[in-house]
């Protein structure tokens, strides 16, 4: 709960800022994860960079944020290099269809 309060305080006390959150859902109940994602999605004042492996956070962000205002990147390791792949709007929609299994099927976004 302390982490959620920390993130909410960061959201509420910053305007026209860039906020970087690493796994903001860590050690939180799904309800609070979804609540935090909705607060981030509805915040039009700040820009966010978020790393996560939590499907509930990702899905809530994708559901509540206009497509034009969100970009999703997949980070992966290949040939001894860390690589980043941006997802298209169609791929972001596909994530919503996959629901909570999105991280179990992440390889499908790296193919061809």
LUMDRENLO-635629 format. One record per residue: residue number from 0; z, x negated, y negated of N, C-alpha, C, O in turn. Coordinates in nm, 3 decimals. Each point is the difference from the previous one (the first is absolute). Layout:
# LUMDRENLO-635629
[NUM, [Z, X, Y], [Z, X, Y], [Z, X, Y], [Z, X, Y]]
...
//
This chain:
# LUMDRENLO-635629
[0, [0.000, -0.081, 0.119], [0.000, 0.081, -0.119], [0.000, -0.087, -0.127], [-0.060, 0.037, -0.101]]
[1, [0.128, -0.152, 0.107], [0.002, -0.088, -0.117], [-0.139, -0.048, -0.038], [-0.034, -0.009, -0.118]]
[2, [-0.047, -0.020, 0.219], [-0.137, -0.047, -0.028], [-0.082, 0.109, -0.067], [-0.075, -0.027, -0.093]]
[3, [0.090, 0.150, 0.140], [-0.074, 0.112, -0.061], [0.041, 0.015, -0.146], [-0.085, 0.019, -0.087]]
[4, [0.213, -0.027, 0.060], [0.049, 0.009, -0.138], [-0.057, -0.115, -0.084], [-0.038, 0.020, -0.115]]
[5, [0.033, -0.140, 0.173], [-0.058, -0.114, -0.070], [-0.146, 0.027, -0.037], [-0.041, -0.022, -0.114]]
[6, [-0.037, 0.071, 0.211], [-0.142, 0.026, -0.027], [-0.018, 0.112, -0.101], [-0.087, -0.008, -0.087]]
[7, [0.167, 0.113, 0.098], [-0.009, 0.110, -0.097], [0.036, -0.049, -0.140], [-0.063, 0.040, -0.098]]
[8, [0.163, -0.125, 0.088], [0.037, -0.056, -0.131], [-0.115, -0.085, -0.056], [-0.028, 0.005, -0.120]]
[9, [-0.037, -0.081, 0.206], [-0.114, -0.081, -0.045], [-0.113, 0.089, -0.051], [-0.063, -0.032, -0.101]]
[10, [0.038, 0.142, 0.170], [-0.106, 0.092, -0.041], [0.034, 0.063, -0.135], [-0.084, 0.005, -0.090]]
[11, [0.207, 0.043, 0.077], [0.039, 0.074, -0.119], [0.019, -0.087, -0.123], [-0.015, 0.048, -0.113]]
[12, [0.048, -0.174, 0.131], [0.028, -0.086, -0.116], [-0.118, -0.087, -0.042], [0.010, -0.076, -0.096]]
[13, [-0.121, 0.088, 0.166], [-0.120, -0.076, -0.036], [-0.112, 0.094, -0.038], [-0.022, 0.102, 0.065]]
[14, [-0.047, -0.135, -0.170], [-0.116, 0.076, -0.045], [-0.112, -0.099, -0.031], [0.025, -0.106, -0.057]]
[15, [-0.146, 0.142, 0.093], [-0.116, -0.087, -0.022], [0.023, -0.139, 0.059], [-0.029, -0.102, -0.062]]
[16, [0.083, 0.101, 0.184], [0.034, -0.125, 0.067], [-0.068, -0.010, 0.135], [-0.054, 0.098, 0.052]]
[17, [0.057, -0.217, 0.004], [-0.045, -0.023, 0.137], [0.126, -0.021, 0.084], [0.079, -0.090, -0.027]]
[18, [-0.061, 0.173, 0.130], [0.116, -0.010, 0.087], [-0.046, -0.042, 0.139], [-0.096, 0.055, 0.054]]
[19, [0.164, -0.151, 0.004], [-0.033, -0.051, 0.132], [0.116, 0.032, 0.093], [0.112, -0.047, -0.020]]
[20, [-0.140, 0.126, 0.123], [0.102, 0.041, 0.096], [-0.038, -0.050, 0.139], [-0.110, 0.027, 0.048]]
[21, [0.200, -0.099, 0.015], [-0.023, -0.046, 0.137], [0.083, 0.087, 0.094], [0.123, -0.001, -0.003]]
[22, [-0.193, 0.076, 0.085], [0.062, 0.089, 0.098], [0.113, 0.083, -0.061], [0.115, -0.011, 0.042]]
[23, [-0.147, 0.093, -0.142], [0.105, 0.078, -0.065], [0.066, 0.102, 0.093], [0.107, 0.053, -0.031]]
[24, [-0.170, -0.025, 0.143], [0.053, 0.098, 0.095], [0.102, -0.059, 0.097], [0.060, 0.074, 0.078]]
[25, [-0.040, -0.205, -0.082], [0.088, -0.067, 0.097], [0.140, 0.061, -0.001], [0.060, 0.021, -0.105]]
[26, [-0.010, 0.007, 0.224], [0.135, 0.054, 0.020], [0.022, 0.134, -0.067], [0.112, 0.031, -0.041]]
[27, [-0.217, 0.050, 0.029], [0.013, 0.132, -0.063], [-0.038, 0.109, 0.099], [-0.083, -0.020, 0.089]]
[28, [0.144, 0.134, -0.106], [-0.038, 0.117, 0.079], [-0.137, 0.048, -0.046], [-0.035, -0.018, -0.117]]
[29, [-0.043, 0.078, 0.207], [-0.135, 0.048, -0.037], [-0.001, 0.091, -0.124], [-0.095, -0.005, -0.079]]
[30, [0.198, 0.088, 0.062], [0.004, 0.087, -0.118], [-0.004, -0.082, -0.128], [-0.076, 0.031, -0.092]]
[31, [0.156, -0.136, 0.085], [0.006, -0.083, -0.120], [-0.127, -0.082, -0.017], [-0.043, -0.028, -0.113]]
[32, [-0.017, -0.012, 0.223], [-0.127, -0.072, -0.006], [-0.107, 0.088, -0.063], [-0.073, -0.044, -0.089]]
[33, [0.065, 0.168, 0.134], [-0.099, 0.093, -0.055], [0.031, 0.030, -0.147], [-0.091, 0.006, -0.082]]
[34, [0.217, 0.013, 0.051], [0.040, 0.028, -0.138], [-0.041, -0.115, -0.093], [-0.054, 0.023, -0.108]]
[35, [0.081, -0.145, 0.151], [-0.036, -0.117, -0.080], [-0.152, -0.009, -0.018], [-0.048, -0.027, -0.110]]
[36, [-0.026, 0.050, 0.217], [-0.147, -0.004, -0.008], [-0.052, 0.104, -0.099], [-0.092, -0.028, -0.076]]
[37, [0.149, 0.146, 0.078], [-0.043, 0.104, -0.092], [0.030, -0.038, -0.145], [-0.081, 0.027, -0.089]]
[38, [0.195, -0.088, 0.065], [0.034, -0.044, -0.136], [-0.099, -0.106, -0.048], [-0.042, 0.002, -0.116]]
[39, [0.006, -0.093, 0.204], [-0.098, -0.103, -0.035], [-0.136, 0.064, -0.027], [-0.065, -0.032, -0.099]]
[40, [0.024, 0.122, 0.187], [-0.132, 0.063, -0.013], [-0.013, 0.081, -0.129], [-0.108, 0.007, -0.058]]
[41, [0.216, 0.054, 0.015], [-0.004, 0.084, -0.120], [0.022, -0.077, -0.129], [-0.015, 0.056, -0.109]]
[42, [0.049, -0.182, 0.118], [0.023, -0.085, -0.117], [-0.133, -0.049, -0.054], [-0.066, -0.083, 0.062]]
[43, [0.026, 0.133, -0.177], [-0.127, -0.039, -0.061], [0.016, -0.116, -0.097], [-0.099, -0.048, -0.056]]
[44, [0.221, 0.003, 0.035], [0.026, -0.102, -0.100], [-0.011, -0.143, 0.054], [-0.039, -0.091, -0.072]]
[45, [0.074, 0.073, 0.198], [0.006, -0.134, 0.057], [-0.108, -0.023, 0.104], [-0.058, 0.094, 0.054]]
[46, [0.032, -0.220, -0.026], [-0.090, -0.040, 0.108], [0.086, -0.064, 0.109], [0.092, -0.076, -0.030]]
[47, [-0.124, 0.107, 0.156], [0.083, -0.047, 0.111], [-0.080, -0.085, 0.098], [-0.117, 0.028, 0.027]]
[48, [0.181, -0.130, 0.024], [-0.048, -0.077, 0.114], [0.110, 0.012, 0.105], [0.113, -0.042, -0.022]]
[49, [-0.148, 0.101, 0.137], [0.101, 0.030, 0.102], [-0.047, -0.053, 0.134], [-0.114, 0.024, 0.041]]
[50, [0.201, -0.097, 0.026], [-0.029, -0.040, 0.138], [0.085, 0.088, 0.091], [0.119, 0.021, -0.025]]
[51, [-0.180, 0.029, 0.132], [0.072, 0.088, 0.091], [-0.062, -0.002, 0.138], [-0.118, -0.033, 0.016]]
[52, [0.197, 0.067, 0.081], [-0.048, 0.026, 0.135], [0.050, 0.137, 0.044], [-0.002, 0.032, 0.119]]
[53, [0.045, 0.048, -0.215], [0.059, 0.130, 0.029], [-0.104, 0.111, -0.022], [-0.046, 0.019, -0.112]]
[54, [0.011, 0.054, 0.218], [-0.102, 0.103, -0.016], [0.043, 0.113, -0.093], [-0.084, 0.059, -0.068]]
[55, [0.212, -0.027, 0.064], [0.046, 0.110, -0.085], [-0.018, -0.034, -0.148], [-0.037, 0.087, -0.079]]
[56, [0.064, -0.210, 0.042], [-0.020, -0.041, -0.138], [-0.148, 0.002, -0.034], [-0.041, 0.057, -0.102]]
[57, [-0.041, -0.119, 0.186], [-0.144, -0.006, -0.025], [-0.062, 0.139, -0.007], [-0.076, 0.030, -0.091]]
[58, [0.109, 0.055, 0.187], [-0.057, 0.135, 0.002], [0.043, 0.081, -0.121], [-0.082, 0.071, -0.059]]
[59, [0.207, -0.081, 0.020], [0.047, 0.073, -0.118], [-0.070, -0.048, -0.126], [-0.037, 0.081, -0.086]]
[60, [0.019, -0.212, 0.074], [-0.072, -0.053, -0.116], [-0.144, 0.050, -0.003], [-0.050, 0.041, -0.105]]
[61, [-0.017, -0.043, 0.219], [-0.139, 0.046, 0.006], [-0.013, 0.150, -0.025], [-0.096, 0.044, -0.062]]
[62, [0.193, 0.033, 0.109], [-0.004, 0.145, -0.020], [0.022, 0.039, -0.146], [-0.061, 0.095, -0.048]]
[63, [0.147, -0.166, -0.021], [0.042, 0.040, -0.135], [-0.073, -0.070, -0.114], [0.006, 0.045, -0.114]]
[64, [-0.075, -0.154, 0.144], [-0.068, -0.076, -0.104], [-0.148, 0.036, -0.001], [-0.062, 0.003, 0.107]]
[65, [0.003, 0.024, -0.223], [-0.145, 0.022, -0.005], [-0.075, -0.121, 0.059], [0.038, -0.114, -0.025]]
[66, [-0.142, 0.141, 0.101], [-0.075, -0.106, 0.068], [-0.046, -0.110, -0.095], [0.003, -0.118, 0.036]]
[67, [-0.043, 0.156, -0.155], [-0.049, -0.100, -0.097], [0.111, -0.092, -0.051], [-0.027, -0.105, -0.057]]
[68, [0.152, 0.146, 0.078], [0.113, -0.077, -0.052], [0.073, -0.084, 0.104], [0.101, -0.062, -0.030]]
[69, [-0.152, 0.059, 0.153], [0.069, -0.076, 0.104], [-0.101, -0.086, 0.077], [-0.110, 0.044, 0.032]]
[70, [0.151, -0.164, -0.003], [-0.080, -0.089, 0.084], [0.089, -0.050, 0.113], [0.115, -0.038, -0.023]]
[71, [-0.170, 0.038, 0.144], [0.073, -0.047, 0.117], [-0.071, -0.124, 0.053], [-0.122, -0.001, 0.015]]
[72, [0.200, -0.102, 0.014], [-0.053, -0.123, 0.056], [0.067, -0.025, 0.134], [0.120, 0.022, 0.016]]
[73, [-0.198, -0.068, 0.080], [0.056, -0.044, 0.128], [0.000, -0.152, -0.002], [-0.101, -0.063, -0.030]]
[74, [0.215, 0.006, 0.061], [0.013, -0.145, 0.009], [0.004, -0.038, 0.147], [0.074, 0.059, 0.078]]
[75, [-0.155, -0.158, -0.041], [-0.005, -0.041, 0.140], [-0.028, -0.150, 0.009], [-0.037, -0.064, -0.098]]
[76, [0.056, 0.011, 0.216], [-0.015, -0.144, 0.024], [-0.119, -0.020, 0.093], [-0.006, 0.059, 0.108]]
[77, [-0.090, -0.144, -0.151], [-0.119, -0.025, 0.081], [-0.047, -0.143, -0.024], [-0.008, -0.045, -0.115]]
[78, [-0.024, -0.026, 0.222], [-0.048, -0.138, -0.011], [0.091, -0.086, -0.087], [-0.046, -0.076, -0.086]]
[79, [0.177, 0.088, 0.109], [0.100, -0.079, -0.070], [0.004, 0.027, -0.150], [0.044, -0.084, -0.078]]
[80, [-0.090, 0.202, 0.038], [0.001, 0.037, -0.141], [0.057, 0.141, -0.016], [-0.023, 0.087, 0.084]]
[81, [0.097, -0.067, -0.191], [0.043, 0.134, -0.036], [-0.112, 0.065, -0.079], [-0.050, -0.057, -0.096]]
[82, [0.010, 0.175, 0.139], [-0.110, 0.071, -0.066], [0.047, 0.137, -0.045], [0.097, 0.055, 0.052]]
[83, [-0.168, -0.002, -0.151], [0.034, 0.131, -0.055], [-0.127, 0.085, -0.002], [-0.106, -0.045, -0.043]]
[84, [0.120, 0.169, 0.091], [-0.113, 0.092, 0.001], [0.037, 0.126, -0.078], [0.094, 0.070, 0.038]]
[85, [-0.166, -0.040, -0.146], [0.025, 0.126, -0.072], [-0.060, 0.116, 0.079], [-0.106, -0.014, 0.061]]
[86, [0.173, 0.127, -0.061], [-0.050, 0.117, 0.070], [-0.081, 0.088, -0.094], [0.033, 0.013, -0.119]]
[87, [-0.137, 0.046, 0.172], [-0.083, 0.093, -0.077], [0.072, 0.135, -0.011], [0.102, 0.023, 0.066]]
[88, [-0.154, 0.065, -0.149], [0.057, 0.135, -0.011], [-0.005, 0.073, 0.133], [0.094, 0.072, 0.035]]
[89, [-0.203, -0.089, 0.040], [-0.011, 0.064, 0.131], [0.105, -0.054, 0.096], [0.059, 0.076, 0.078]]
[90, [-0.034, -0.205, -0.083], [0.101, -0.059, 0.088], [0.141, 0.046, -0.039], [0.085, 0.018, 0.087]]
[91, [-0.062, 0.000, -0.216], [0.130, 0.053, -0.043], [0.019, 0.142, 0.052], [0.111, 0.036, 0.040]]
[92, [-0.216, 0.043, -0.039], [0.008, 0.135, 0.057], [0.026, -0.006, 0.150], [0.074, 0.082, 0.054]]
[93, [-0.134, -0.178, 0.011], [0.020, -0.017, 0.144], [0.146, -0.034, 0.031], [0.054, 0.042, 0.102]]
[94, [0.009, -0.118, -0.189], [0.143, -0.031, 0.017], [0.081, 0.129, 0.002], [0.091, 0.016, 0.082]]
[95, [-0.123, 0.075, -0.172], [0.072, 0.128, -0.002], [-0.019, 0.076, 0.130], [0.093, 0.067, 0.047]]
[96, [-0.211, -0.075, 0.012], [-0.027, 0.067, 0.128], [0.079, -0.064, 0.114], [0.041, 0.068, 0.093]]
[97, [-0.021, -0.200, -0.100], [0.073, -0.070, 0.106], [0.149, 0.030, -0.003], [0.069, -0.013, 0.101]]
[98, [-0.020, 0.053, -0.216], [0.141, 0.034, -0.020], [0.089, -0.119, 0.035], [-0.032, -0.113, -0.037]]
[99, [0.141, 0.135, 0.105], [0.100, -0.105, 0.023], [-0.048, -0.113, 0.091], [0.064, -0.105, 0.006]]
[100, [-0.174, 0.124, 0.064], [-0.050, -0.104, 0.091], [-0.089, -0.103, -0.071], [-0.058, -0.086, 0.066]]
[101, [0.047, 0.094, -0.196], [-0.094, -0.084, -0.074], [0.018, -0.149, 0.028], [-0.099, -0.072, 0.014]]
[102, [0.221, 0.024, -0.007], [0.020, -0.143, 0.020], [-0.023, -0.043, 0.145], [-0.018, -0.119, 0.027]]
[103, [0.018, 0.215, 0.065], [-0.033, -0.032, 0.139], [-0.151, -0.009, 0.019], [-0.047, -0.059, 0.098]]
[104, [-0.028, 0.116, -0.190], [-0.146, 0.002, 0.011], [-0.066, -0.075, -0.115], [-0.114, 0.029, -0.035]]
[105, [0.183, -0.123, -0.021], [-0.049, -0.072, -0.118], [-0.126, -0.082, 0.029], [-0.081, -0.023, -0.090]]
[106, [0.064, -0.019, 0.215], [-0.118, -0.081, 0.037], [-0.131, 0.073, -0.027], [-0.101, -0.064, -0.028]]
[107, [0.101, 0.194, 0.035], [-0.124, 0.075, -0.022], [-0.057, -0.022, -0.140], [-0.120, 0.015, -0.021]]
[108, [0.205, -0.050, -0.074], [-0.046, -0.024, -0.137], [-0.052, -0.142, -0.020], [-0.059, -0.032, -0.103]]
[109, [0.081, -0.053, 0.202], [-0.045, -0.139, -0.010], [-0.130, -0.024, 0.075], [-0.060, -0.107, -0.012]]
[110, [0.017, 0.204, 0.088], [-0.123, -0.015, 0.078], [-0.121, 0.022, -0.089], [-0.001, 0.085, -0.089]]
[111, [-0.103, -0.165, 0.115], [-0.130, 0.012, -0.061], [-0.002, 0.052, -0.136], [-0.107, 0.013, -0.059]]
//
